Amino acid sequence: MNDNVNTIAGWTLAAGIVALSLSIGSGMYFAADKPHRPHEMGFPIEGVAEEGAAAEGPSLAELLATGDPAKGQAIFAKCTACHSIEQGGATGIGPNLFAIVGKPIGKHAAGFAYSGDLSGHGGDWSYENLDAWLTSPKAFAGAGTKMTFAGLSDGQKRANLILFLRENGGGPALPEPTAAEPPEADAAADGAGPAAAPGADAAGAVAQPDPAAAGAE
């Protein structure tokens, strides 16, 4: 009798161990213990921006139009450890930046050893490229760039700095901000004006009775 009880207990224990092992193994295989983002999200909540969505704001042209190069000079003071800005200035850790605006990317300062990522980028230092570069040098040129500056997240500060660079050596004409479209009149939007008053002619005047015609009646 005792042998049967021991046998049953042994098989029960073995079955429990097997079930536990299967549960742990399946959980590890299917990563059931880790939450996953669903493929399709539920209903969006109004007023809440989606993850990774960029916040809307003034365009680069608008920021440049309202920018202040004097404030850009204050920002550039932090750059003087690596760059000079005066004409004929010395090359330091970074190249001299006089008249950099509008010049070819990675080829402005003769003799400076630009990284392959920057010298091979192509294009010119347009206002858009300067803005992208100042936002994140590594994102613009690649991880191999020698630029250790992390970037400026504030668009107005970037615009101020670009204006200061433009003051030192010139550059192309600033982009024109897009003019806002004037609101259309309600009547034009509806496609029709106010209804004419009864008895009004095509010019909008109310028809008057003819005295001669009235006397002839």
C-alpha positions as CSV (number, residue, x, y, z in Angstrom):
1,M,0.0,0.0,0.0
2,N,2.8,2.3,0.9
3,D,4.5,1.5,-2.3
4,N,1.4,2.5,-4.3
5,V,1.2,5.8,-2.4
6,N,4.8,6.5,-3.0
7,T,4.5,5.7,-6.7
8,I,1.5,8.0,-7.1
9,A,3.2,10.8,-5.2
10,G,6.3,10.3,-7.3
11,W,4.4,10.5,-10.6
12,T,2.4,13.5,-9.4
13,L,5.6,15.3,-8.4
14,A,7.2,14.4,-11.7
15,A,4.2,15.6,-13.7
16,G,4.3,18.9,-11.7
17,I,7.9,19.4,-12.5
18,V,7.3,18.7,-16.2
19,A,4.4,21.2,-16.3
20,L,6.4,23.9,-14.6
21,S,9.3,23.4,-17.0
22,L,7.0,23.6,-20.0
23,S,5.4,26.8,-18.6
24,I,8.8,28.4,-18.0
25,G,10.1,27.3,-21.4
26,S,7.0,28.6,-23.3
27,G,7.1,31.9,-21.4
28,M,10.8,32.4,-22.4
29,Y,10.2,31.4,-26.0
30,F,7.2,33.6,-26.5
31,A,8.4,36.4,-24.2
32,A,5.1,36.3,-22.4
33,D,6.6,38.1,-19.4
34,K,7.5,41.2,-21.4
35,P,4.9,43.7,-22.5
36,H,4.7,44.4,-26.3
37,R,3.3,47.5,-28.1
38,P,0.3,46.4,-30.1
39,H,0.6,46.6,-33.9
40,E,-2.5,48.8,-34.0
41,M,-3.1,51.4,-31.3
42,G,-6.5,52.2,-30.0
43,F,-8.4,55.4,-30.6
44,P,-6.2,58.5,-30.5
45,I,-6.9,61.0,-27.7
46,E,-7.5,64.4,-29.0
47,G,-4.9,67.0,-28.0
48,V,-2.2,64.4,-27.3
49,A,0.7,64.3,-29.8
50,E,1.9,61.0,-31.2
51,E,5.2,59.6,-29.9
52,G,8.0,61.0,-32.0
53,A,5.9,63.6,-33.7
54,A,7.7,66.9,-34.1
55,A,6.1,70.0,-32.6
56,E,4.9,72.5,-35.1
57,G,6.4,76.0,-35.0
58,P,7.6,78.9,-37.1
59,S,9.4,78.0,-40.3
60,L,13.2,78.6,-40.7
61,A,12.4,81.6,-42.9
62,E,10.3,83.2,-40.2
63,L,12.9,82.5,-37.5
64,L,15.6,84.1,-39.7
65,A,13.3,87.1,-40.4
66,T,12.8,87.8,-36.7
67,G,16.2,86.7,-35.5
68,D,18.9,88.7,-33.8
69,P,22.6,88.2,-34.9
70,A,23.7,89.9,-31.7
71,K,22.2,87.0,-29.8
72,G,23.8,84.6,-32.2
73,Q,27.2,86.2,-31.3
74,A,26.6,85.3,-27.7
75,I,25.9,81.7,-28.7
76,F,29.1,81.7,-30.9
77,A,31.1,82.6,-27.8
78,K,30.9,79.0,-26.8
79,C,32.2,77.9,-30.2
80,T,35.4,79.9,-30.0
81,A,37.2,77.1,-28.2
82,C,37.3,75.3,-31.6
83,H,36.5,77.9,-34.3
84,S,37.6,81.4,-35.3
85,I,35.2,83.7,-37.2
86,E,37.3,86.7,-38.3
87,Q,38.6,86.9,-41.8
88,G,42.0,85.1,-42.1
89,G,41.5,83.7,-38.6
90,A,43.6,80.7,-37.5
91,T,42.4,77.1,-37.8
92,G,42.1,75.4,-34.5
93,I,40.4,72.2,-33.6
94,G,37.7,73.2,-36.1
95,P,38.1,75.3,-39.3
96,N,37.8,79.0,-39.5
97,L,34.2,79.9,-40.3
98,F,34.5,83.3,-42.0
99,A,32.2,83.4,-45.1
100,I,31.0,79.9,-44.4
101,V,27.4,80.5,-45.4
102,G,26.7,79.3,-48.9
103,K,30.1,77.6,-49.4
104,P,30.6,73.9,-50.2
105,I,30.2,71.5,-47.3
106,G,33.4,70.1,-46.0
107,K,35.6,72.1,-48.4
108,H,35.5,75.7,-47.1
109,A,38.8,75.9,-45.2
110,A,41.7,74.9,-47.4
111,G,44.0,72.5,-45.7
112,F,41.7,71.5,-42.9
113,A,41.3,67.8,-42.4
114,Y,37.6,67.4,-42.6
115,S,36.1,64.0,-41.7
116,G,35.2,61.8,-44.6
117,D,31.5,61.9,-43.6
118,L,31.4,65.7,-43.9
119,S,33.7,66.2,-46.9
120,G,31.7,63.5,-48.8
121,H,28.3,64.8,-47.8
122,G,27.9,67.1,-50.9
123,G,26.0,70.3,-51.3
124,D,26.5,73.7,-49.9
125,W,26.0,75.3,-46.5
126,S,22.6,76.6,-47.3
127,Y,20.4,78.0,-44.6
128,E,18.5,74.7,-44.4
129,N,21.7,72.6,-44.2
130,L,23.1,74.9,-41.6
131,D,19.9,74.6,-39.6
132,A,20.0,70.8,-39.8
133,W,23.7,70.7,-38.9
134,L,23.3,72.9,-35.9
135,T,20.3,70.7,-34.8
136,S,22.4,67.6,-34.7
137,P,25.8,67.3,-36.4
138,K,25.9,63.5,-36.1
139,A,22.4,63.1,-37.6
140,F,23.4,65.4,-40.5
141,A,26.8,64.1,-41.4
142,G,27.0,60.7,-39.6
143,A,28.7,59.3,-36.5
144,G,32.1,59.7,-38.1
145,T,32.1,63.5,-37.9
146,K,34.7,65.2,-35.8
147,M,32.2,67.7,-34.5
148,T,31.6,66.9,-30.8
149,F,28.9,69.6,-30.4
150,A,25.6,67.9,-29.5
151,G,23.4,70.4,-31.2
152,L,20.9,73.2,-30.5
153,S,17.3,72.1,-30.0
154,D,15.9,75.7,-30.0
155,G,15.1,76.8,-33.5
156,Q,15.4,80.5,-32.7
157,K,18.8,80.1,-31.3
158,R,19.9,78.3,-34.4
159,A,18.5,81.1,-36.5
160,N,20.3,83.7,-34.5
161,L,23.6,81.9,-34.8
162,I,23.1,81.5,-38.6
163,L,22.5,85.2,-38.9
164,F,25.7,85.9,-37.0
165,L,27.7,83.7,-39.3
166,R,26.1,85.5,-42.3
167,E,27.2,88.8,-40.9
168,N,30.8,87.6,-41.0
169,G,31.4,87.1,-44.6
170,G,28.0,87.4,-46.2
171,G,25.9,84.8,-47.8
172,P,22.9,84.2,-50.1
173,A,19.7,86.2,-49.7
174,L,17.6,85.1,-46.8
175,P,14.6,83.0,-47.6
176,E,11.3,84.8,-47.8
177,P,8.7,83.8,-45.2
178,T,5.5,82.4,-46.8
179,A,2.8,85.1,-46.8
180,A,-0.4,84.0,-45.1
181,E,-3.3,83.8,-47.4
182,P,-5.9,86.5,-46.7
183,P,-9.3,85.1,-45.5
184,E,-11.9,85.1,-48.2
185,A,-15.1,87.1,-47.8
186,D,-18.0,85.0,-46.7
187,A,-20.0,86.1,-49.7
188,A,-17.2,85.0,-52.0
189,A,-16.9,81.7,-50.2
190,D,-20.6,81.0,-50.4
191,G,-20.6,82.0,-54.1
192,A,-23.5,84.3,-53.8
193,G,-24.3,87.8,-52.4
194,P,-27.3,88.8,-50.4
195,A,-30.7,88.3,-51.9
196,A,-32.2,91.3,-53.8
197,A,-35.1,93.0,-52.2
198,P,-38.5,92.5,-53.8
199,G,-39.0,95.0,-56.6
200,A,-35.3,95.8,-57.0
201,D,-33.8,95.9,-60.5
202,A,-30.5,94.3,-61.6
203,A,-28.5,97.3,-60.3
204,G,-30.0,96.9,-56.8
205,A,-32.2,100.0,-56.9
206,V,-35.9,99.7,-56.1
207,A,-38.1,100.4,-59.1
208,Q,-40.2,103.6,-58.8
209,P,-43.6,104.0,-60.4
210,D,-43.8,106.1,-63.6
211,P,-46.0,109.2,-62.9
212,A,-47.0,109.4,-66.6
213,A,-48.0,105.8,-66.7
214,A,-50.0,106.3,-63.5
215,G,-51.9,109.3,-65.0
216,A,-52.7,107.3,-68.1
217,E,-54.5,104.6,-66.2
